[in-house]
Amino acid sequence: MKTSLLMLVLIMGTSLQGCSIFNLQQDSSALKIQLDKIQSWQVRGKLSIVDKQQAVTGYLTWSQEYDEYDLFLSGPFGQGSSHLIGNSQYASLSVGGKDAVLADTAEQLMQQHLGWQFPVLDLRYWVKGQASPNSAATEVRNSIGLLESLQQHGWQVHFSRYQYRGNTWLPGRIKISGHQLKFTFVIKEWTIRG
């Protein structure tokens, strides 16, 4: 009797496992449609940045409402902060509570004030686990169709720790490297608003 019950449990477990894998598998075009629908969201997590001279770690809260973005980065124990807001028409950056500096793009602000050449507007796609539609990309997908890595604008982006949110899978860890910079964003909380 115990052997029969054990066999039944094993068979059911194998069947359920097969179903869950089947349900996870998606072609990249269906996944792109799902991700494109997510236009309003917020993520919170830990961000580390490493360049030639230093390594910085902080806590990032990022709100995105279509093309409007609001990124707030604070240091450990609330020490030091940076606040970047804007859209495709303008960008505003304040660092350490100083008056905000304005520019036409976030990329200009990053270059002028932090010395980084970084495709800020493409991040809204990368954080969702998809390539930006703004330029060509080379993609590598895992066995269930989720983006594992991509190369775009001279940046290498790796995705891992996917979590199921808003009827789709979203990355929980993103590593970005290139142009003598390394970023690691560990997402603790996804909030999908639309």
C-alpha positions, -999 to +999 in steps of 0.1 A: +000+000+000+028+024+009+046+016-024+014+023-044+009+056-026+045+066-031+043+058-068+011+078-071+027+108-055+058+106-077+036+103-109+015+133-098+045+153-089+061+146-123+028+154-141+024+187-122+060+196-128+056+190-166+025+212-165+042+241-148+071+240-172+047+239-201+028+269-187+060+289-182+072+284-218+064+313-239+076+324-273+095+357-273+069+376-292+041+367-267+064+377-238+073+410-256+036+418-259+031+412-221+061+433-212+051+461-235+018+463-217+036+472-185+039+509-187+033+520-151+053+504-123+076+509-094+106+489-083+126+490-050+159+474-044+196+476-038+219+491-064+257+488-065+279+508-090+315+501-096+338+523-117+376+526-120+379+547-089+352+536-065+323+513-055+290+527-043+260+509-029+226+524-022+189+518-022+169+526-054+132+535-057+122+538-093+088+549-105+079+547-142+047+562-157+049+557-194+079+579-204+079+598-171+106+584-147+115+592-111+146+575-096+157+581-060+190+566-048+199+569-012+231+557+005+233+533+035+214+546+066+200+575+044+233+591+039+237+609+006+211+608-021+205+614-058+172+622-074+167+619-112+134+628-128+123+634-163+110+621-196+120+620-233+119+659-233+139+669-202+158+656-172+165+670-137+192+657-113+198+667-078+227+652-058+232+655-021+202+679-016+217+706-038+196+725-063+185+705-093+204+707-126+184+705-158+193+692-193+175+679-224+183+643-216+192+622-186+222+609-206+236+645-208+232+649-170+249+617-163+278+626-185+282+661-173+278+655-135+288+619-130+311+613-159+291+583-171+279+575-206+248+555-198+216+549-219+192+560-192+161+559-213+168+523-223+168+512-187+130+512-185+131+483-209+161+465-195+146+465-159+116+445-173+139+420-189+136+431-225+158+449-251+152+485-258+134+491-292+157+521-297+186+501-313+196+466-324+204+441-297+218+406-295+197+384-271+202+351-254+171+334-239+168+305-215+149+273-220+115+288-211+119+319-233+130+345-207+158+369-215+191+356-200+214+383-214+216+409-241+242+432-257+230+467-267+248+500-271+281+484-261+266+472-228+263+436-216+232+430-195+225+397-176+191+388-160+184+363-133+161+356-103+129+360-123+097+365-102+061+363-114+044+397-112+016+413-131+008+381-152+044+378-164+079+370-153+102+400-144+138+399-134+149+402-098+186+407-105+201+427-133+238+431-140+250+457-165+286+461-175+304+482-201+323+514-207+344+507-175+312+506-153+294+478-135+259+481-121+241+454-102+204+460-093+188+435-069+150+441-070+133+434-037+098+447-047+079+450-080+046+470-081+028+469-114+003+497-118-007+493-154 
